[in-house]
């Protein structure tokens, strides 16, 4: 996948939307497990608490960081849709909404990730999410195998996105 393949747009409700669409060279079931199985999530993202039901908590303490994301699951349709709120302790952005949509693409998985930020958020305040998501998505295939994956540096990606969306 080429660098900076994420997009930033504004929807009809005035929300800013970060979007990625990828083909992950793994079956849908493996990608779903990487997003919802606490053992696999902990292996590639950090310490996690997840209750895979609507209203269930989703808390993620990222490896090697003081960043903790807290959220609640708002939609879950295994193995196709996972949607949850997102609030980080290290950024001054209000609670947002992340949606993962998975579908088969031959033997691979078509993944669409959308991250919606409330009306009134400034693009400059959420650009770092583009680089962060891209860094995570770039290792998702290997993480789906259960492989412990170090974070890809997101700072160079952040610079690409800041140039793409000045």
C-alpha positions as CSV (number, residue, x, y, z in Angstrom):
1,X,0.0,0.0,0.0
2,X,1.4,3.4,-0.8
3,X,2.1,5.8,1.9
4,X,-0.6,8.3,2.9
5,X,-3.5,6.3,1.5
6,X,-5.9,7.5,4.2
7,X,-8.3,10.3,3.5
8,X,-9.7,13.2,5.5
9,X,-13.1,14.7,4.6
10,X,-16.1,16.4,6.1
11,X,-19.5,14.7,5.9
12,X,-22.9,16.3,5.5
13,X,-23.2,16.5,9.3
14,X,-20.0,18.6,9.6
15,X,-18.1,15.7,11.1
16,X,-14.5,15.2,10.1
17,X,-14.0,11.6,8.8
18,X,-10.7,9.7,8.5
19,X,-11.0,6.8,6.1
20,X,-8.8,3.9,5.1
21,X,-9.7,1.1,2.7
22,X,-7.3,-1.8,2.5
23,X,-7.0,-5.4,1.2
24,X,-5.4,-7.3,4.0
25,X,-3.9,-10.6,2.7
26,X,-5.5,-12.7,5.4
27,X,-9.0,-14.3,5.7
28,X,-11.8,-12.2,7.3
29,X,-11.8,-14.5,10.4
30,X,-8.2,-13.8,11.1
31,X,-8.5,-10.1,10.8
32,X,-11.7,-10.1,12.9
33,X,-9.8,-12.0,15.6
34,X,-7.0,-9.4,15.5
35,X,-9.6,-6.7,16.2
36,X,-11.6,-8.5,18.9
37,X,-9.6,-11.3,20.5
38,X,-8.0,-9.9,23.7
39,X,-5.0,-12.3,23.4
40,X,-4.2,-11.2,19.8
41,X,-5.0,-7.5,20.5
42,X,-2.7,-7.5,23.5
43,X,0.0,-9.1,21.3
44,X,0.1,-6.3,18.8
45,X,-1.5,-3.2,20.3
46,X,-1.2,-3.3,24.1
47,X,-3.0,-4.2,27.2
48,X,-6.7,-4.5,26.3
49,X,-10.1,-5.0,28.0
50,X,-12.9,-5.8,25.6
51,X,-16.4,-6.9,26.1
52,X,-17.6,-7.9,22.6
53,X,-21.2,-6.8,22.9
54,X,-23.1,-3.6,22.4
55,X,-22.5,-1.4,25.4
56,X,-19.4,-3.4,26.3
57,X,-16.2,-1.7,27.2
58,X,-13.2,-1.4,25.0
59,X,-10.1,-0.1,26.8
60,X,-6.6,-0.1,25.2
61,X,-3.3,0.9,26.9
62,X,-0.9,1.1,24.0
63,X,2.5,-0.6,24.3
64,X,5.4,1.6,25.4
65,X,3.2,4.6,25.7
66,X,1.1,6.5,28.3
67,X,-1.7,6.6,25.8
68,X,-4.9,4.9,26.9
69,X,-8.0,4.7,24.7
70,X,-11.3,4.2,26.5
71,X,-14.5,3.4,24.6
72,X,-17.7,1.4,24.4
73,X,-18.8,-0.9,21.7
74,X,-21.8,0.7,19.8
75,X,-22.2,-2.0,17.1
76,X,-20.9,-5.5,16.6
77,X,-21.8,-8.0,13.9
78,X,-19.2,-10.8,13.9
79,X,-17.2,-11.1,11.7
80,X,-18.2,-8.0,9.7
81,X,-18.7,-4.9,11.8
82,X,-17.1,-3.5,14.9
83,X,-17.9,0.0,16.0
84,X,-16.8,1.7,19.2
85,X,-16.3,5.1,20.7
86,X,-12.8,6.4,21.1
87,X,-11.4,8.8,23.7
88,X,-7.7,9.1,24.3
89,X,-6.1,10.5,27.5
90,X,-3.2,12.2,25.7
91,X,-5.0,14.3,23.0
92,X,-7.5,17.1,23.5
93,X,-10.0,15.8,21.0
94,X,-13.5,14.9,22.1
95,X,-14.9,11.4,22.0
96,X,-15.1,10.1,18.5
97,X,-16.4,7.0,16.7
98,X,-14.4,4.2,15.0
99,X,-16.0,1.7,12.6
100,X,-14.3,-1.4,11.2
101,X,-16.0,-3.1,8.3
102,X,-14.7,-6.4,7.0
103,X,-15.7,-8.3,3.9
104,X,-14.3,-11.1,1.8
105,X,-12.2,-10.3,-1.2
106,X,-11.3,-13.7,-2.6
107,X,-9.3,-15.3,0.2
108,X,-8.3,-11.9,1.5
109,X,-10.1,-9.4,3.7
110,X,-11.4,-6.0,2.5
111,X,-11.1,-3.6,5.4
112,X,-12.7,-0.2,5.6
113,X,-11.9,1.8,8.7
114,X,-13.7,5.1,9.3
115,X,-13.0,7.3,12.3
116,X,-15.6,10.1,12.7
117,X,-14.8,13.2,14.8
118,X,-17.6,15.5,16.1
119,X,-18.6,18.7,14.4
120,X,-16.3,21.5,15.5
121,X,-13.1,19.5,15.6
122,X,-10.3,21.2,13.7
123,X,-8.4,19.2,11.0
124,X,-5.1,20.2,12.5
125,X,-6.1,18.5,15.8
126,X,-6.9,15.1,14.2
127,X,-4.3,14.8,11.4
128,X,-2.0,12.7,13.7
129,X,-4.7,10.0,13.7
130,X,-4.1,9.5,10.0
131,X,-0.4,8.6,10.5
132,X,-1.3,6.6,13.6
133,X,-3.9,4.5,11.9
134,X,-1.7,3.9,8.9
135,X,1.1,2.7,11.0
136,X,-1.2,0.2,12.7
137,X,-2.9,-1.0,9.5
138,X,0.5,-1.6,7.9
139,X,1.2,-4.4,10.4
140,X,-2.4,-5.8,10.6
141,X,-1.7,-8.8,8.4
142,X,1.2,-10.0,10.5
143,X,-0.7,-9.2,13.7
144,X,-3.6,-11.3,12.4
145,X,-1.3,-14.3,12.4
146,X,-0.7,-13.7,16.1
147,X,2.8,-12.3,15.6
148,X,4.0,-9.7,18.1
149,X,4.4,-6.6,15.9
150,X,6.3,-3.5,17.0
151,X,4.8,-0.2,16.2
152,X,5.8,1.2,12.9
153,X,7.0,4.8,13.4
154,X,4.1,7.0,12.7
155,X,6.0,10.3,12.7
156,X,7.1,10.1,9.1
157,X,3.5,9.3,8.1
158,X,2.3,12.2,10.2
159,X,4.6,14.5,8.1
160,X,3.1,13.1,4.9
161,X,-0.4,13.7,6.0
162,X,0.4,17.2,7.2
163,X,1.8,17.9,3.7
164,X,-1.3,16.3,2.1
165,X,-3.8,18.3,4.2
166,X,-2.1,21.7,5.0
